[in-house]
Amino acid sequence: MKKLLFGLSFAFLLSGCDVLQQLPNSVGGITEAEAGQGIKEALSQGLASAVLQLNKEDGFFKDALYKVLLPPDAKKIESALRTIGMGSVVDKAILQINRGAEDAAGYAKPIFVDAIKSMTLQDAIGLVKNGDTSATHFFRVTTTDKLVAVFLPVIKSSLDKVNATKYYSDIVKTYNNLPTTFTKINPNLDSYVTNKATEALFDLVAKEELNIRTNIAARTTDILKKVFGQKF
């Protein structure tokens, strides 16, 4: 994804407004338009980094922090099945769950791009000043429900495509049919993986935002250098 595209599109949209010509240098010597463009571009860069890291084979599976394990209420399934020699079946289910998350991560891009475009100029200015991961936090608070709603069917489709749903359902059914099982486990996996994948994306965007704010080398465009090189 071309990171500068978002900033240029934003500036183009503002160029037709009379108010743009009257904006003061009110944020550390930069214009409000530049502040808004900078924070949007920082989020765009964070998004690109997050999607590229997760939307590939082993993007989730071989990452110690983001690997999706079985849901908490299914841990006893894993223990019971490994005890009776079915560990390979559990391992296959976990692998395919992560393959589903990796596949679905690619579909997050347009959802996140729309959220960035909807950010107001005043929102963006405040986030430049606030520092740390305030932009990602704003992004999370204002878009999570929508992201989950749109992401859920994508995750379901991805899990089905790599047979993760089938493998997980198989181990749940095996566990539920054991004579020692008195509390049955719900085989629904979609919501759990959706939440895990969404949290991973937000976490990576936050890390990239913080990196841009604190690391000069991470500011790869002129507008990022100008906006985040200021002392507020």
Backbone as numpy.savetxt, mean C-alpha at the origin, in Angstrom:
# Nx Ny Nz CAx CAy CAz Cx Cy Cz
6.47 3.67 -13.50 5.61 4.87 -13.50 6.49 6.11 -13.50
6.19 7.06 -14.33 6.98 8.29 -14.40 6.53 9.22 -13.29
7.39 9.38 -12.29 7.00 10.10 -11.08 6.65 11.55 -11.35
7.36 12.17 -12.33 7.13 13.60 -12.56 5.77 13.86 -13.19
5.17 12.84 -13.81 3.90 13.01 -14.49 2.83 13.58 -13.57
2.78 13.09 -12.32 1.75 13.54 -11.39 1.91 15.01 -11.06
3.16 15.43 -10.80 3.39 16.83 -10.46 3.07 17.75 -11.62
3.46 17.33 -12.86 3.18 18.15 -14.02 1.69 18.26 -14.29
0.97 17.15 -14.11 -0.48 17.17 -14.32 -1.15 18.11 -13.34
-0.68 18.09 -12.11 -1.27 18.95 -11.07 -1.03 20.42 -11.40
0.20 20.74 -11.81 0.52 22.12 -12.15 -0.31 22.59 -13.34
-0.50 21.69 -14.31 -1.30 22.04 -15.49 -2.73 22.37 -15.12
-3.31 21.59 -14.21 -4.68 21.84 -13.78 -4.82 23.18 -13.09
-3.78 23.57 -12.35 -3.84 24.83 -11.62 -3.56 26.04 -12.52
-2.89 25.82 -13.64 -2.41 26.94 -14.45 -3.53 27.81 -15.00
-4.72 27.23 -15.11 -5.83 28.00 -15.64 -6.56 28.82 -14.59
-6.15 28.73 -13.33 -6.85 29.43 -12.25 -6.16 30.76 -11.95
-6.94 31.83 -11.87 -6.38 33.15 -11.58 -5.66 33.16 -10.24
-6.16 32.34 -9.30 -5.60 32.38 -7.96 -4.14 31.94 -7.94
-3.74 31.13 -8.91 -2.36 30.65 -8.93 -1.38 31.80 -9.04
-1.76 32.82 -9.81 -0.85 33.94 -10.01 -0.71 34.79 -8.75
-1.63 34.63 -7.78 -1.63 35.47 -6.60 -1.10 34.77 -5.35
-0.72 33.50 -5.50 -0.28 32.76 -4.33 1.04 33.31 -3.80
1.12 33.56 -2.51 2.35 34.10 -1.93 3.38 33.01 -1.67
4.61 33.43 -1.45 5.65 32.48 -1.04 5.48 32.23 0.45
4.46 31.48 0.79 4.06 31.39 2.19 4.59 30.16 2.91
5.29 29.29 2.19 5.79 28.08 2.83 7.29 28.01 2.64
8.02 28.64 3.57 9.48 28.55 3.53 10.11 29.07 2.26
9.51 30.07 1.62 10.11 30.64 0.43 9.70 29.96 -0.86
8.79 29.00 -0.81 8.28 28.39 -2.03 6.81 28.73 -2.15
6.29 28.66 -3.36 4.88 28.99 -3.55 4.00 27.85 -3.04
2.75 28.18 -2.78 1.81 27.16 -2.34 1.62 26.09 -3.41
1.64 26.52 -4.66 1.50 25.56 -5.75 2.65 24.56 -5.75
3.86 25.06 -5.49 5.02 24.17 -5.44 4.94 23.22 -4.25
4.45 23.74 -3.13 4.30 22.88 -1.95 3.32 21.75 -2.24
2.21 22.10 -2.87 1.22 21.08 -3.21 1.76 20.08 -4.20
2.46 20.57 -5.20 3.04 19.69 -6.20 4.07 18.77 -5.57
4.86 19.31 -4.66 5.92 18.52 -4.05 5.39 17.36 -3.23
4.36 17.61 -2.41 3.85 16.53 -1.56 3.14 15.47 -2.39
2.46 15.89 -3.45 1.82 14.92 -4.33 2.87 14.07 -5.04
3.96 14.70 -5.42 5.01 13.95 -6.10 5.71 12.99 -5.14
5.87 13.42 -3.89 6.47 12.54 -2.89 5.61 11.30 -2.68
4.29 11.49 -2.59 3.39 10.36 -2.45 3.43 9.48 -3.70
3.51 10.09 -4.86 3.57 9.32 -6.11 4.83 8.46 -6.16
5.94 9.05 -5.70 7.20 8.31 -5.69 7.13 7.16 -4.69
6.52 7.44 -3.54 6.36 6.38 -2.54 5.48 5.26 -3.05
4.42 5.62 -3.76 3.53 4.63 -4.34 4.27 3.76 -5.35
5.03 4.40 -6.24 5.77 3.64 -7.25 6.72 2.65 -6.60
7.42 3.11 -5.56 8.37 2.24 -4.86 7.66 1.06 -4.21
6.52 1.33 -3.56 5.78 0.28 -2.86 5.26 -0.77 -3.83
4.66 -0.31 -4.92 4.09 -1.24 -5.88 5.17 -2.08 -6.53
6.28 -1.46 -6.91 7.38 -2.20 -7.54 7.97 -3.25 -6.61
8.04 -2.93 -5.33 8.62 -3.87 -4.37 7.71 -5.06 -4.11
6.40 -4.84 -4.09 5.47 -5.91 -3.71 4.86 -6.64 -4.90
4.74 -5.97 -6.04 4.08 -6.57 -7.20 5.08 -7.35 -8.05
5.71 -8.34 -7.45 6.65 -9.21 -8.14 6.73 -10.53 -7.38
7.24 -11.54 -8.02 7.36 -12.83 -7.35 8.25 -12.71 -6.12
7.74 -13.20 -5.01 8.41 -13.16 -3.70 8.43 -11.77 -3.08
7.69 -10.81 -3.68 7.61 -9.48 -3.09 7.05 -9.53 -1.68
6.07 -10.38 -1.45 5.55 -10.64 -0.12 6.22 -11.86 0.51
6.29 -12.93 -0.25 6.65 -14.23 0.31 8.04 -14.25 0.95
9.00 -13.57 0.36 10.37 -13.60 0.88 10.75 -12.33 1.63
9.74 -11.55 1.99 9.99 -10.36 2.82 9.57 -10.69 4.24
10.53 -10.68 5.15 10.25 -11.08 6.54 9.20 -10.20 7.19
9.12 -8.94 6.77 8.18 -8.01 7.39 6.77 -8.14 6.82
6.67 -8.39 5.50 5.36 -8.34 4.84 4.79 -9.70 4.46
5.53 -10.75 4.65 5.02 -12.08 4.32 3.69 -12.33 5.04
2.69 -12.78 4.27 1.37 -13.03 4.84 1.31 -14.47 5.34
1.16 -14.61 6.64 1.03 -15.93 7.25 -0.44 -16.27 7.41
-0.73 -17.42 7.95 -2.12 -17.79 8.16 -2.78 -16.85 9.16
-4.08 -16.61 9.03 -4.77 -15.75 9.99 -4.59 -16.25 11.42
-4.63 -15.35 12.40 -4.42 -15.75 13.81 -5.31 -16.90 14.26
-6.59 -16.89 13.83 -7.47 -17.96 14.30 -7.23 -19.27 13.58
-6.30 -19.26 12.61 -5.97 -20.49 11.90 -4.63 -21.08 12.34
-3.99 -20.44 13.30 -2.69 -20.94 13.76 -2.79 -22.37 14.28
-3.89 -22.68 14.95 -4.04 -24.03 15.47 -4.21 -25.05 14.34
-4.70 -24.58 13.19 -4.76 -25.46 12.02 -3.36 -25.86 11.62
-2.49 -24.84 11.50 -1.11 -25.09 11.09 -0.44 -26.06 12.03
-0.58 -25.82 13.33 0.06 -26.69 14.32 -0.46 -28.12 14.22
-1.79 -28.26 14.12 -2.39 -29.59 14.08 -1.98 -30.36 12.82
-2.01 -29.68 11.66 -1.69 -30.36 10.41 -0.21 -30.69 10.31
0.65 -29.83 10.83 2.08 -30.16 10.83 2.35 -31.36 11.73
1.61 -31.44 12.82 1.79 -32.55 13.75 1.46 -33.89 13.10
0.46 -33.90 12.21 0.07 -35.17 11.58 0.73 -35.35 10.20
1.80 -34.58 9.94 2.59 -34.79 8.73 2.09 -34.10 7.49
1.26 -33.06 7.65 0.73 -32.35 6.49 1.31 -30.95 6.36
2.55 -30.79 6.82 3.20 -29.48 6.76 3.35 -28.95 5.35
3.58 -29.85 4.37 3.76 -29.40 2.99 2.49 -28.77 2.43
1.33 -29.26 2.86 0.06 -28.69 2.42 -0.11 -27.28 2.98
0.27 -27.10 4.24 0.20 -25.78 4.87 1.16 -24.82 4.16
2.36 -25.28 3.89 3.36 -24.45 3.21 2.86 -24.00 1.83
2.21 -24.91 1.12 1.68 -24.57 -0.20 0.59 -23.51 -0.09
-0.25 -23.63 0.92 -1.31 -22.65 1.12 -0.72 -21.27 1.40
0.29 -21.21 2.26 0.92 -19.93 2.60 1.60 -19.33 1.38
2.27 -20.15 0.59 2.91 -19.67 -0.63 1.89 -19.04 -1.57
0.79 -19.73 -1.80 -0.21 -19.23 -2.75 -0.94 -18.00 -2.23
-1.12 -17.92 -0.91 -1.70 -16.70 -0.33 -0.82 -15.49 -0.66
0.48 -15.66 -0.53 1.40 -14.57 -0.83 1.47 -14.27 -2.32
1.35 -15.31 -3.15 1.30 -15.08 -4.59 0.07 -14.24 -4.95
-1.03 -14.49 -4.27 -2.23 -13.69 -4.51 -2.04 -12.24 -4.13
-1.39 -12.00 -3.00 -1.13 -10.63 -2.55 -0.17 -9.92 -3.51
0.84 -10.65 -3.99 1.80 -10.07 -4.94 1.11 -9.67 -6.23
0.23 -10.52 -6.71 -0.50 -10.23 -7.94 -1.42 -9.02 -7.76
-2.11 -8.98 -6.65 -3.08 -7.90 -6.40 -2.42 -6.55 -6.21
-1.19 -6.51 -5.70 -0.51 -5.24 -5.43 -0.44 -4.36 -6.67
-0.33 -4.97 -7.83 -0.25 -4.19 -9.06 -1.51 -3.41 -9.35
-2.64 -3.87 -8.85 -3.91 -3.20 -9.10 -4.13 -2.01 -8.18
-3.24 -1.82 -7.21 -3.39 -0.70 -6.28 -3.03 0.63 -6.93
-2.20 0.59 -7.95 -1.67 1.81 -8.55 -2.75 2.82 -8.95
-3.74 2.47 -9.78 -4.74 3.48 -10.16 -5.59 3.96 -9.00
-5.82 3.10 -8.01 -6.60 3.50 -6.83 -5.86 4.58 -6.06
-4.57 4.36 -5.84 -3.75 5.33 -5.11 -3.58 6.62 -5.91
-3.41 6.50 -7.22 -3.24 7.69 -8.06 -4.47 8.59 -7.96
-5.66 8.00 -8.00 -6.89 8.79 -7.87 -6.94 9.51 -6.52
-6.48 8.83 -5.47 -6.49 9.43 -4.14 -5.53 10.62 -4.08
-4.39 10.50 -4.72 -3.42 11.59 -4.75 -3.99 12.80 -5.51
-4.65 12.52 -6.61 -5.22 13.60 -7.41 -6.32 14.35 -6.66
-7.01 13.65 -5.76 -8.13 14.27 -5.04 -7.68 15.14 -3.86
-6.41 15.09 -3.52 -5.89 15.89 -2.41 -5.96 17.38 -2.75
-6.50 18.17 -1.84 -6.62 19.61 -2.10 -5.28 20.31 -1.90
-5.19 21.52 -2.43 -3.98 22.32 -2.28 -3.68 22.60 -0.82
-4.70 22.97 -0.05 -4.49 23.28 1.37 -4.06 22.03 2.15
-4.63 20.87 1.79 -4.20 19.63 2.42 -2.71 19.43 2.20
-2.29 19.58 0.96 -0.90 19.33 0.60 0.06 20.29 1.30
-0.32 21.56 1.38 0.53 22.55 2.04 0.75 22.17 3.51
-0.33 21.81 4.19 -0.22 21.42 5.59 0.67 20.21 5.78
0.62 19.27 4.84 1.40 18.05 4.97 2.89 18.30 4.72
3.21 19.28 3.89 4.62 19.64 3.71 5.18 20.15 5.03
4.41 20.96 5.73 4.86 21.56 6.99 4.93 20.55 8.13
4.02 19.59 8.15 3.89 18.70 9.31 5.04 17.71 9.46
5.64 17.31 8.36 6.81 16.44 8.44 6.51 14.99 8.72
7.60 14.21 8.95 7.55 12.77 9.21 6.74 12.05 8.12
5.74 11.27 8.53 4.92 10.54 7.55 3.49 11.07 7.56
3.35 12.37 7.75 2.01 12.96 7.85 1.22 12.81 6.56
1.90 12.85 5.42 1.19 12.70 4.15 0.61 11.30 4.02
1.39 10.31 4.37 0.90 8.93 4.30 -0.24 8.71 5.30
-0.12 9.33 6.47 -1.18 9.20 7.48 -2.48 9.81 6.94
-2.38 10.99 6.34 -3.55 11.62 5.75 -4.16 10.72 4.67
-3.28 10.18 3.86 -3.67 9.27 2.78 -4.41 8.06 3.36
-3.86 7.49 4.43 -4.45 6.31 5.05 -5.85 6.62 5.62
-5.95 7.74 6.35 -7.21 8.10 7.00 -8.31 8.37 5.98
-7.96 9.04 4.90 -8.99 9.48 3.96 -9.32 8.46 2.87
-8.49 7.44 2.70 -8.73 6.53 1.56 -8.84 5.06 1.93
-8.54 4.68 3.17 -8.50 3.25 3.49 -9.80 2.52 3.16
-10.93 3.08 3.59 -12.21 2.40 3.34 -12.45 2.18 1.86
-12.16 3.21 1.07 -12.36 3.08 -0.37 -11.39 2.08 -0.98
-10.14 2.14 -0.53 -9.14 1.21 -1.03 -9.54 -0.24 -0.75
-9.97 -0.49 0.49 -10.35 -1.85 0.87 -11.55 -2.31 0.04
-12.52 -1.42 -0.15 -13.72 -1.78 -0.92 -13.38 -2.14 -2.36
-12.45 -1.40 -2.94 -12.07 -1.66 -4.33 -11.07 -2.82 -4.41
-10.21 -2.90 -3.41 -9.13 -3.89 -3.40 -9.65 -5.30 -3.13
-10.73 -5.42 -2.34 -11.21 -6.73 -1.92 -11.53 -7.66 -3.09
-12.32 -7.22 -4.09 -12.58 -8.12 -5.21 -11.34 -8.44 -6.02
-10.40 -7.49 -6.05 -9.15 -7.74 -6.76 -8.36 -8.83 -6.06
-8.28 -8.73 -4.73 -7.58 -9.75 -3.94 -8.26 -11.10 -4.13
-9.58 -11.11 -4.07 -10.31 -12.37 -4.24 -9.99 -13.00 -5.59
-10.01 -12.16 -6.64 -9.70 -12.66 -7.98 -8.27 -13.20 -8.05
-7.33 -12.46 -7.42 -5.93 -12.88 -7.44 -5.72 -14.18 -6.69
-6.37 -14.29 -5.52 -6.25 -15.52 -4.73 -6.83 -16.71 -5.49
-7.95 -16.47 -6.15 -8.56 -17.55 -6.94 -7.66 -17.94 -8.11
-7.04 -16.93 -8.72 -6.21 -17.17 -9.91 -5.02 -18.06 -9.59
-4.45 -17.91 -8.42 -3.28 -18.73 -8.04 -3.66 -19.90 -7.14
-4.97 -20.16 -7.05 -5.49 -21.28 -6.26 -5.25 -21.17 -4.76
-4.95 -19.95 -4.30 -4.73 -19.78 -2.86 -5.99 -20.08 -2.07
-7.13 -19.64 -2.60 -8.41 -19.89 -1.91 -8.65 -21.38 -1.77
-8.37 -22.11 -2.83 -8.59 -23.56 -2.80 -7.67 -24.23 -1.78
-6.38 -23.88 -1.79 -5.43 -24.51 -0.87 -5.79 -24.21 0.58
-6.16 -22.95 0.84 -6.52 -22.59 2.21 -7.81 -23.29 2.62
-8.79 -23.30 1.71 -10.05 -23.97 2.00 -9.83 -25.45 2.27
-8.91 -26.05 1.52 -8.63 -27.48 1.70 -8.07 -27.77 3.10
-7.13 -26.91 3.56 -6.55 -27.21 4.87 -7.55 -26.92 5.99
-8.41 -25.90 5.78 -9.43 -25.61 6.79 -10.42 -26.77 6.87
-10.83 -27.27 5.72 -11.76 -28.40 5.71 -11.14 -29.64 6.35
-9.86 -29.86 6.05 -9.16 -31.01 6.65 -9.15 -30.88 8.16
-8.82 -29.67 8.63 -8.79 -29.43 10.07 -10.19 -29.57 10.68
-11.18 -28.95 10.04 -12.54 -29.00 10.57 -13.10 -30.43 10.65
-12.59 -31.31 9.79 -13.07 -32.69 9.77 -12.33 -33.62 10.72
-11.27 -33.09 11.38 -10.56 -33.92 12.35 -11.48 -34.23 13.53
-11.44 -35.46 14.05 -12.32 -35.82 15.18 -12.05 -35.00 16.44
-10.86 -34.40 16.51 -10.51 -33.61 17.71 -10.90 -32.15 17.58
-11.46 -31.76 16.43 -11.84 -30.37 16.21 -13.27 -30.12 16.66
-13.41 -29.25 17.66 -14.74 -28.93 18.17 -15.19 -27.53 17.75
-14.20 -26.62 17.55 -14.52 -25.27 17.09 -14.09 -25.13 15.64
-15.05 -24.99 14.76 -14.76 -24.93 13.33 -14.19 -23.57 12.94
-13.32 -23.57 11.93 -12.67 -22.36 11.44 -13.37 -21.90 10.16
-13.56 -20.58 10.03 -14.15 -20.00 8.82 -13.09 -20.00 7.71
-13.39 -20.62 6.56 -12.38 -20.68 5.49 -12.25 -19.41 4.67
-12.99 -18.32 5.00 -12.91 -17.08 4.23 -11.56 -16.41 4.44
-10.88 -16.12 3.35 -9.52 -15.60 3.40 -9.40 -14.19 2.83
-10.36 -13.77 2.04 -10.23 -12.55 1.23 -9.97 -11.29 2.06
-10.79 -11.06 3.08 -10.67 -9.83 3.88 -9.34 -9.77 4.61
-8.91 -10.90 5.13 -7.64 -10.96 5.87 -6.47 -10.56 4.98
-6.39 -11.14 3.79 -5.28 -10.84 2.88 -5.38 -9.41 2.35
-6.59 -8.94 2.11 -6.79 -7.55 1.67 -6.20 -6.57 2.68
-6.50 -6.77 3.94 -5.98 -5.89 4.99 -4.47 -5.96 5.09
-3.93 -7.17 4.98 -2.47 -7.33 5.05 -1.78 -6.64 3.87
-2.32 -6.81 2.68 -1.71 -6.21 1.49 -1.81 -4.69 1.54
-2.95 -4.17 1.98 -3.14 -2.72 2.07 -2.18 -2.11 3.09
-2.05 -2.75 4.24 -1.14 -2.26 5.27 0.31 -2.26 4.78
0.69 -3.28 4.03 2.06 -3.35 3.50 2.32 -2.19 2.54
1.37 -1.89 1.68 1.53 -0.78 0.75 1.66 0.55 1.48
0.79 0.78 2.46 0.87 2.02 3.23 2.21 2.14 3.96
2.66 1.04 4.52 3.91 1.05 5.27 5.09 1.42 4.36
5.10 0.89 3.17 6.19 1.19 2.25 6.12 2.62 1.73
4.91 3.12 1.49 4.76 4.52 1.07 5.27 5.44 2.19
4.96 5.11 3.43 5.41 5.91 4.57 6.94 5.93 4.66
7.55 4.79 4.45 9.01 4.72 4.50 9.64 5.58 3.40
9.04 5.54 2.22 9.58 6.34 1.13 9.37 7.83 1.38
8.22 8.19 1.95 7.97 9.59 2.28 9.02 10.10 3.27
9.26 9.32 4.32 10.25 9.70 5.33 11.64 9.78 4.71
11.93 8.88 3.79 13.22 8.88 3.11 13.40 10.17 2.30
12.34 10.58 1.60 12.42 11.81 0.80 12.61 13.03 1.70
11.97 13.02 2.85 12.07 14.16 3.76 13.46 14.25 4.40
14.13 13.13 4.59 15.37 13.13 5.35 16.63 12.84 4.53
16.46 12.30 3.35 17.60 11.87 2.55 17.66 12.68 1.26
18.66 13.52 1.14 18.79 14.39 -0.04 18.85 13.58 -1.32
19.54 12.43 -1.30 19.70 11.62 -2.50 18.38 11.04 -3.00
17.38 10.95 -2.13 16.08 10.39 -2.52 15.21 11.39 -3.25
15.62 12.66 -3.25 14.83 13.70 -3.93 15.27 13.74 -5.39
14.59 12.97 -6.21 15.08 12.71 -7.56 14.58 13.70 -8.61
13.75 14.67 -8.24 13.31 15.68 -9.19 13.54 17.06 -8.59
13.52 18.07 -9.44 13.78 19.43 -8.99 12.76 19.90 -7.96
11.48 19.56 -8.18 10.46 20.03 -7.25 10.62 19.38 -5.88
11.02 18.12 -5.83 11.25 17.47 -4.54 12.43 18.11 -3.82
13.47 18.42 -4.58 14.65 19.06 -3.98 14.29 20.44 -3.41
13.45 21.16 -4.14 13.10 22.51 -3.71 12.19 22.50 -2.49
11.13 21.67 -2.56 10.15 21.65 -1.47 10.72 21.04 -0.21
11.38 19.90 -0.32 11.85 19.21 0.88 13.24 19.62 1.31
13.82 20.56 0.57 15.09 21.11 1.00 14.91 22.32 1.88
13.64 22.74 2.07 13.34 23.92 2.89 13.30 23.56 4.37
13.56 24.54 5.20 13.40 24.41 6.65 12.14 25.17 7.04
11.15 24.47 7.57 9.88 25.12 7.91 9.81 25.42 9.40
